[in-house]
Amino acid sequence: MAGRGLSVSDYAKKRGISRQAVLKAINDGRLKKSIKKDEKNRYEINARLADKEWSKNTAEGVGAPSHIESKASKKADQGKKVERQERQQTEKEDKLQDTEPDSDANSCPRGFNQSRAWNEYYKSEKARIEYEKSAGLLVRVEEVEQLWARIISETKNKIMAIPSKAKSRIPRLTIEEIEILEALQREALDELIDGM
């Protein structure tokens, strides 16, 4: 294959994408300079040049297998949502800094407007929190603590059951070997607890 390019299938495998995605890129004109046709009218692809064209002419996630494409688009959407929320939070904080109460008692009208602005801000924050709770985006700290306590307890119980399961599956294990397993388990659990 010296001097020849890759087939459409080989290039698709190299990129981790579908053969159809490569053909679509060729048909759309996103891969031009890297494509030649051989004597049997089949595409030959210069992989190095095609990689450059692909990066330049194809959006990230396009041509990826559908499960990868959907993950990439979900990550992008989540990233945009987080950026938007951070920007909104920064804008709110900037507005509040502009309206922070003065210690000057002679600024009564301005103090009233500041107080009103703070009141509106807290109302909107309360409404946002209520919405996020109802949408399932927020959970109570107690619920998380209870869930983690249950997960840790179940994990500990499963780990502690390993020696008895090992004894039933490997009957030749001696009592001393089982005690060694139990000691190793306790040691590992103690190290995990110390690391928390």
C-alpha positions in Angstrom: 0.0 0.0 0.0 3.0 2.3 -0.3 2.2 5.4 -2.2 -1.5 4.8 -2.0 -4.0 6.5 0.3 -6.5 4.9 2.7 -9.8 3.6 1.6 -13.0 5.4 2.9 -13.5 2.5 5.3 -9.9 2.6 6.6 -10.0 6.3 7.1 -13.3 6.1 8.9 -11.8 3.4 11.2 -8.7 5.6 11.8 -10.9 8.6 12.8 -13.3 6.4 14.8 -16.3 7.5 12.7 -18.7 5.9 10.3 -18.0 5.3 6.6 -21.1 7.3 5.8 -19.7 10.3 7.7 -16.6 10.2 5.5 -18.6 9.9 2.3 -20.8 12.8 3.5 -17.8 15.0 4.1 -16.5 14.1 0.6 -19.9 14.9 -1.0 -20.3 18.1 1.0 -16.9 19.2 -0.1 -15.3 19.2 3.3 -12.6 16.8 2.1 -11.3 17.9 -1.3 -7.5 18.2 -1.5 -7.0 14.9 0.4 -9.1 12.8 -2.0 -8.1 11.1 -5.2 -9.7 8.3 -7.2 -7.8 5.2 -8.2 -8.0 3.3 -11.5 -11.1 1.5 -10.3 -12.8 4.9 -9.5 -12.5 4.3 -5.7 -11.5 7.0 -3.3 -8.0 7.1 -1.9 -7.5 9.4 1.1 -4.3 11.1 2.2 -4.9 10.7 5.9 -2.6 13.5 7.1 -4.1 16.0 4.7 -7.6 14.7 5.3 -7.2 15.2 9.1 -6.3 18.8 8.5 -9.3 19.3 6.2 -11.6 17.5 8.6 -10.5 19.7 11.6 -10.8 22.9 9.5 -14.1 22.1 7.8 -16.1 19.9 10.2 -17.7 21.0 13.5 -16.7 19.1 16.7 -18.8 16.0 17.2 -20.0 15.9 13.6 -19.4 12.5 12.0 -18.9 10.8 15.3 -20.9 7.7 16.1 -24.3 8.8 17.3 -23.7 7.9 20.9 -20.5 10.0 20.9 -22.2 12.8 19.0 -25.0 13.0 21.4 -22.7 13.0 24.4 -20.6 15.8 22.8 -23.7 17.9 22.1 -25.0 17.3 25.6 -21.7 18.3 27.1 -21.7 21.5 24.9 -25.2 22.3 25.9 -24.3 21.8 29.6 -21.2 23.9 29.2 -23.3 26.7 27.6 -25.9 26.4 30.4 -23.2 26.7 33.1 -21.6 29.6 31.4 -25.0 31.4 31.1 -25.8 30.8 34.7 -22.3 32.0 35.8 -22.7 35.1 33.6 -26.2 35.8 35.1 -24.9 35.4 38.6 -22.0 37.7 37.9 -24.5 40.3 36.4 -26.7 40.0 39.5 -23.7 40.5 41.8 -22.5 43.5 39.8 -26.0 45.1 40.1 -26.1 44.4 43.8 -22.6 46.0 44.3 -23.9 49.1 42.6 -26.8 49.2 45.0 -25.1 48.2 48.2 -26.5 50.1 51.2 -24.5 53.1 52.2 -23.8 53.9 55.8 -24.8 57.5 55.0 -28.1 58.1 56.7 -28.8 61.2 54.7 -29.4 59.2 51.5 -33.0 58.1 52.4 -34.5 57.9 48.8 -31.4 56.0 47.6 -31.6 53.8 50.6 -35.2 53.0 49.9 -34.4 52.0 46.3 -31.4 49.9 47.5 -33.6 48.2 50.0 -36.2 47.5 47.4 -33.6 46.2 45.0 -32.3 43.8 47.6 -35.8 42.7 48.4 -36.5 42.0 44.7 -33.2 40.2 44.4 -34.0 37.8 47.3 -37.5 37.2 46.0 -36.1 36.3 42.6 -33.5 34.0 44.2 -36.2 32.3 46.3 -38.3 31.8 43.2 -35.3 30.4 41.3 -34.5 28.0 44.1 -38.1 26.8 44.3 -38.2 26.3 40.5 -34.9 24.3 40.6 -36.3 22.2 43.5 -39.5 21.4 41.6 -37.5 20.7 38.4 -35.4 18.2 40.4 -32.2 20.2 40.0 -31.8 20.7 43.7 -32.0 18.2 46.5 -31.9 18.6 50.3 -28.6 18.1 52.0 -30.2 15.6 54.4 -31.3 13.5 51.5 -27.8 13.4 50.0 -26.3 12.5 53.4 -28.8 9.7 53.9 -28.2 8.3 50.4 -24.4 8.4 50.9 -24.7 6.8 54.3 -26.8 4.0 52.8 -24.3 3.6 49.9 -21.3 3.4 52.3 -23.1 1.0 54.6 -24.0 -1.3 51.7 -20.5 -1.1 50.2 -19.0 -2.0 53.6 -21.3 -4.9 54.1 -20.5 -6.3 50.6 -16.8 -5.9 51.2 -17.0 -7.6 54.6 -18.9 -10.6 53.0 -16.0 -11.4 50.6 -14.2 -13.9 52.9 -17.3 -16.0 53.6 -18.1 -16.0 49.9 -14.5 -16.9 49.1 -14.7 -19.8 51.6 -17.8 -21.2 50.0 -16.4 -20.9 46.5 -12.8 -22.0 47.4 -13.3 -24.7 50.0 -9.6 -25.3 50.3 -9.1 -21.9 52.0 -7.9 -22.3 55.6 -9.2 -20.4 58.6 -5.8 -18.5 58.7 -6.2 -17.4 55.1 -9.7 -16.2 55.7 -8.5 -14.2 58.7 -5.8 -12.7 56.5 -8.5 -11.6 54.0 -10.6 -10.1 56.8 -7.6 -8.2 58.2 -6.8 -6.9 54.7 -10.4 -5.7 54.4 -10.4 -3.9 57.7 -7.1 -2.3 56.8 -8.5 -1.1 53.5 -11.7 0.2 55.1 -9.7 2.0 57.8 -7.5 3.6 55.2 -10.6 4.8 53.4 -12.1 6.2 56.6 -8.8 8.0 57.4 -8.7 9.5 54.0 -12.2 11.1 54.4 
